[in-house]
Amino acid sequence: MAIVRICARPLLASMFIAGGTDALRRPAPLAPAAEPVVDALADIPGVPRRTVNAVRLNGGVQAATGLLLAASGNGHE
């Protein structure tokens, strides 16, 4: 069962890394879906006003946490 855990983390992390880097590089196609969320959160300090910037921020967080997930744990819990 340990081999499954060793392989599972990087495989799961790859989805977050790929999606995050795609959002960082090409945020425009994702912006229309994110616009209602960004508009709803616009009054919160620190939330980007431009939807494209919010998509980039989210992509950066996804990519970074995906890298952390891939690097964390060695199967010995």
C-alpha positions as CSV (number, residue, x, y, z in Angstrom):
1,M,0.0,0.0,0.0
2,A,3.0,2.4,0.6
3,I,3.7,2.5,-3.2
4,V,0.3,3.8,-3.8
5,R,0.8,6.6,-1.4
6,I,4.2,7.4,-2.8
7,C,2.7,7.7,-6.3
8,A,-0.6,9.3,-5.3
9,R,0.7,12.6,-3.9
10,P,2.7,13.7,-7.0
11,L,-0.1,12.5,-9.3
12,L,-2.7,14.5,-7.4
13,A,-0.3,17.5,-7.1
14,S,0.3,17.5,-10.9
15,M,-3.4,18.6,-11.5
16,F,-2.9,21.6,-9.2
17,I,0.5,22.5,-10.7
18,A,-0.8,22.2,-14.3
19,G,-4.0,24.1,-13.6
20,G,-2.2,26.8,-11.6
21,T,0.5,27.4,-14.2
22,D,-2.1,27.5,-16.9
23,A,-4.1,30.2,-15.0
24,L,-0.9,32.2,-14.5
25,R,0.0,32.1,-18.1
26,R,-3.5,32.4,-19.7
27,P,-6.0,33.9,-17.2
28,A,-8.4,35.4,-19.8
29,P,-10.3,32.2,-20.6
30,L,-11.0,31.6,-16.9
31,A,-12.0,35.2,-16.1
32,P,-15.7,35.0,-17.1
33,A,-16.3,32.1,-14.7
34,A,-14.5,33.8,-11.9
35,E,-16.1,37.2,-12.3
36,P,-19.2,36.6,-10.1
37,V,-16.9,35.4,-7.3
38,V,-14.5,38.3,-7.6
39,D,-17.4,40.8,-7.7
40,A,-18.9,39.2,-4.5
41,L,-15.5,39.5,-2.7
42,A,-14.6,43.0,-4.0
43,D,-15.2,44.7,-0.7
44,I,-12.7,42.5,1.2
45,P,-9.2,44.1,1.6
46,G,-6.5,42.4,-0.4
47,V,-8.8,40.9,-3.0
48,P,-7.8,42.1,-6.5
49,R,-10.3,44.3,-8.2
50,R,-9.5,43.0,-11.7
51,T,-10.8,39.5,-12.4
52,V,-7.8,38.6,-14.4
53,N,-5.5,39.4,-11.5
54,A,-7.6,37.4,-9.1
55,V,-7.4,34.4,-11.5
56,R,-3.6,34.8,-11.6
57,L,-3.5,35.0,-7.8
58,N,-5.5,31.8,-7.6
59,G,-3.3,30.1,-10.1
60,G,-0.2,31.0,-8.2
61,V,-1.7,29.6,-5.0
62,Q,-2.7,26.4,-6.8
63,A,0.7,25.9,-8.3
64,A,2.5,26.6,-5.1
65,T,0.4,24.3,-3.0
66,G,0.6,21.7,-5.6
67,L,4.4,21.8,-5.4
68,L,4.2,21.6,-1.6
69,L,1.8,18.6,-1.9
70,A,4.2,16.8,-4.2
71,A,7.2,17.5,-2.0
72,S,5.5,16.7,1.3
73,G,5.3,13.4,3.0
74,N,7.3,10.4,2.1
75,G,4.7,7.8,2.9
76,H,5.8,7.3,6.5
77,E,2.8,8.6,8.6
